[in-house]
Amino acid sequence: MSAKNFIDRELAEQIQSKVGTPCYVYSEAALRESAAKVLAFPNAYGLTARYAMKASPNSNILRLFASMGLHFDASSGYEVRRAIAAGIEPQRISLSTQELPEDFDSLVESGISVNICSISQLKRYGAALPGGKVGLRFNPGLGSGGTQRTNVGGPASSFGIWHEQLDEVKQLVEKYDLDVFRIHSHIGSGSDPEVWIRVVSMNLDLVDAFPSVTHLNLGGGYKVGRVEGEKTTDLQVIGKKMKVEFEEFANRTGRKIHLEVEPGTYLVANCTSILSRVQDETATGESGYKFLKLDTGMTDNTRPSMYGAQHPMWVLPADDSKRGEEDYIVVGHCCESGDILTPAPGDPEALSPRRLTEARLGDYFVIGGAGAYCSSMSSKNYNSFPESAEVLVREGGRVAVIRERQPLEQIWANEVAVL
Ligand SMILES: *Cc1c(COP(=O)(O)O)cnc(C)c1O
């Protein structure tokens, strides 16, 4: 399955007249559809489905998902505060972070739960909140990601407590009288379903090692196909396989473990497109390329230049003239040779021409599959391009602005003039 274009010329014109381009365009219908799929995740003894909010944290998205029954995974103390500010109850927020905030104890007292991700975090937590309830994030020793940069399990990854440190963990848990209620692991984004299933049984071994554990959180990382040829994980298929593992565990130990999953990408990736315009073109001769230059780029989507990620793209002609097709290299507006939107798959250094509808200056240009780690992970304000606007296309088709374009002065608002 790949992303579909849900923006036609009429909608593009409407958005253009409201907030201009570039603009992130979220589809409420698509967001609801993917949330419903995650909430239907097969499980043996109960499910808590969380949204990994770092994928796309606009408060409207958080509230939409909360209203459907999702809980949340935060990656930093700041994300916790952002979710609370959006109106999310602290009881629905779980924090798994590389940097435990100074004030984690007051966040816990407000109602959030924490997955401890290192030995030092465990010591700090125990010292501040002896006798407290806690989750433990382990690196099970095996990882899988769409790319090396999104693989967060195995010996080359710093995420979670290394599984061989179990004895030290147990000693600290005893020392501080902690109540370990959850085991957590997240092995990478874009991981293979087969690897994922193997990790489930490794995690159940960890659950075995802590008799107090009632919840197993298996993280996110479900593969989503954005372009033709890329596969989307079928949650029903992996969920059913996993359910059997939970049932066998219960038969063996008498413990009925509650399942938590926390996808980011799966919930949002294909629910958002970037609406931009073709603002220039250039060609580099016989042995060269035809380039289309957009009014967006790495300022809105760094994934192609970071990972060689593939996004579907569509030219929406702004007039009714007859068009053929052309092979283009699509580039962003930054003064940076890496600002390329059509790299070769998995290789940000190489150019890969894309066959598209012949484009003219002023045409609309849609980049699909831009819901996960685009708005949230942009190289915002590079070249002093202001942060883009965001709109939500409501179920009835109405366009609601959910973020205004950043006013230029805001870019330097925190500078202190000493000269
Ligand atoms: C990023 C992250 C996720 C979500 O990963 P996706 O690949 O977007 O599904 C889930 N859990 C944790 C702890 C994460 O850091």
The ligand as an SDF file (V2000), in Angstrom:
LIG
                    3D

 15 15  0  0  0  0  0  0  0  0999 V2000
    9.8530    6.8310   18.2830 C   0  0  0  0  0  0  0  0  0  0  0  0
    9.2920    5.8770   19.2410 C   0  0  0  0  0  0  0  0  0  0  0  0
    8.1280    5.1660   18.9360 C   0  0  0  0  0  0  0  0  0  0  0  0
    7.4330    5.2610   17.5950 C   0  0  0  0  0  0  0  0  0  0  0  0
    8.1990    4.8050   16.5520 O   0  0  0  0  0  0  0  0  0  0  0  0
    7.5550    4.7470   15.0720 P   0  0  0  0  0  0  0  0  0  0  0  0
    8.6240    4.1530   14.2470 O   0  0  0  0  0  0  0  0  0  0  0  0
    7.2310    6.1420   14.6960 O   0  0  0  0  0  0  0  0  0  0  0  0
    6.3550    3.8950   15.1660 O   0  0  0  0  0  0  0  0  0  0  0  0
    7.6000    4.3530   19.9050 C   0  0  0  0  0  0  0  0  0  0  0  0
    8.1970    4.2210   21.1090 N   0  0  0  0  0  0  0  0  0  0  0  0
    9.3240    4.8780   21.4370 C   0  0  0  0  0  0  0  0  0  0  0  0
    9.9210    4.7030   22.7690 C   0  0  0  0  0  0  0  0  0  0  0  0
    9.9160    5.7130   20.5120 C   0  0  0  0  0  0  0  0  0  0  0  0
   11.0350    6.3530   20.8230 O   0  0  0  0  0  0  0  0  0  0  0  0
  1  2  1  0
  2  3  1  0
  2 14  2  0
  3  4  1  0
  3 10  2  0
  4  5  1  0
  5  6  1  0
  6  7  2  0
  6  8  1  0
  6  9  1  0
 10 11  1  0
 11 12  2  0
 12 13  1  0
 12 14  1  0
 14 15  1  0
M  END
$$$$
